[in-house]
Amino acid sequence: MIQDLFNTTMTVWESSSSDDGYGGLTPTWSSNGSYSCRLRTVAASRNIIDDAGVVLYTHKIWCAPIDGLTEENKVEIDGKSFRIVSIIKAQNANEVEHYQLLCREWSKK
């Protein structure tokens, strides 16, 4: 089973906005749960780079399907944050559905 290959846990975060008290909005993040997954760094030769030279993704994450997961979410694994660039809904040879998330490591700095 593909779930046997998931060797770590990720926390999925979703963004919402709240009133900042001055007529504007402040983005806030709230946890949407923890899920088993597998994380892999993409080799430099396999990074996708656009014409401007920007790396589009640096990591791949495999997980079981998660209801409501979108590119607007962020993921945290072992203290590192990742922005989701793309979600690929896949099936393996045994027709087990799973997601492959293409992510970019992200820092709040």
C-alpha positions as CSV (number, residue, x, y, z in Angstrom):
1,M,0.0,0.0,0.0
2,I,1.2,3.5,-0.8
3,Q,0.4,4.6,2.8
4,D,3.2,2.3,4.0
5,L,5.6,4.6,2.2
6,F,4.5,7.7,4.2
7,N,7.2,8.2,6.8
8,T,6.5,11.6,8.3
9,T,3.6,13.8,9.3
10,M,2.6,17.2,7.8
11,T,0.4,19.9,9.2
12,V,-1.9,21.6,6.7
13,W,-2.5,25.3,7.3
14,E,-5.2,27.5,5.7
15,S,-5.3,31.2,5.4
16,S,-8.1,33.5,6.5
17,S,-8.4,37.2,7.1
18,S,-9.4,39.0,10.2
19,D,-10.2,42.7,10.9
20,D,-7.1,44.5,12.0
21,G,-9.1,47.2,13.8
22,Y,-7.9,50.0,11.5
23,G,-10.2,49.2,8.5
24,G,-7.9,46.6,6.9
25,L,-7.4,42.9,7.1
26,T,-4.7,40.8,8.7
27,P,-4.0,37.4,7.3
28,T,-4.1,34.6,9.9
29,W,-3.2,30.9,9.5
30,S,-5.1,28.1,11.2
31,S,-4.4,24.3,11.3
32,N,-6.5,22.1,9.1
33,G,-5.1,18.9,10.6
34,S,-2.2,16.5,10.5
35,Y,-1.7,13.9,7.8
36,S,0.8,11.2,7.0
37,C,3.1,11.9,4.0
38,R,6.4,11.4,2.3
39,L,8.8,14.4,1.6
40,R,11.5,14.5,-1.0
41,T,13.8,17.3,-2.0
42,V,14.0,17.7,-5.8
43,A,17.5,17.5,-7.3
44,A,18.8,20.8,-8.6
45,S,18.9,19.4,-12.1
46,R,15.2,18.6,-11.9
47,N,14.0,21.9,-10.6
48,I,11.6,23.7,-12.9
49,I,12.9,27.1,-13.8
50,D,10.9,29.7,-15.8
51,D,12.3,32.4,-18.1
52,A,13.1,34.7,-15.2
53,G,15.1,32.0,-13.5
54,V,12.7,31.6,-10.6
55,V,12.5,28.1,-9.1
56,L,8.9,27.0,-9.1
57,Y,9.2,24.1,-6.7
58,T,11.9,22.6,-4.5
59,H,10.2,19.6,-2.9
60,K,7.6,16.9,-3.6
61,I,5.2,15.6,-1.0
62,W,3.1,12.5,-1.4
63,C,0.0,12.0,0.7
64,A,-3.5,10.5,0.7
65,P,-6.2,12.7,-0.8
66,I,-7.2,15.6,1.6
67,D,-10.6,17.2,1.3
68,G,-10.4,20.9,0.5
69,L,-6.6,21.0,-0.1
70,T,-5.7,23.8,-2.5
71,E,-2.7,25.8,-3.6
72,E,-3.8,28.5,-1.1
73,N,-2.8,26.2,1.8
74,K,0.7,25.9,3.2
75,V,2.2,22.7,4.7
76,E,4.6,22.3,7.7
77,I,6.9,19.3,8.1
78,D,9.5,19.1,10.9
79,G,9.5,22.9,11.5
80,K,9.9,23.7,7.8
81,S,7.1,25.5,5.9
82,F,6.2,24.9,2.3
83,R,3.9,26.7,-0.1
84,I,1.9,24.4,-2.5
85,V,2.7,25.3,-6.1
86,S,0.7,22.5,-7.7
87,I,-1.5,19.5,-6.7
88,I,-1.3,16.4,-8.9
89,K,-4.1,13.9,-8.3
90,A,-2.5,10.6,-9.2
91,Q,-3.2,6.8,-9.2
92,N,-0.5,4.1,-9.0
93,A,-0.6,0.8,-10.8
94,N,-2.8,-0.7,-8.1
95,E,-5.3,2.2,-8.7
96,V,-4.7,3.7,-5.2
97,E,-5.4,7.4,-5.4
98,H,-3.0,9.8,-3.8
99,Y,-1.8,13.4,-4.1
100,Q,1.6,14.6,-5.3
101,L,2.2,18.1,-4.0
102,L,4.8,20.2,-5.8
103,C,6.0,22.7,-3.1
104,R,8.4,25.5,-2.6
105,E,10.1,25.9,0.8
106,W,8.8,29.1,2.4
107,S,10.0,31.3,5.2
108,K,8.1,34.0,7.0
109,K,11.3,36.2,7.0
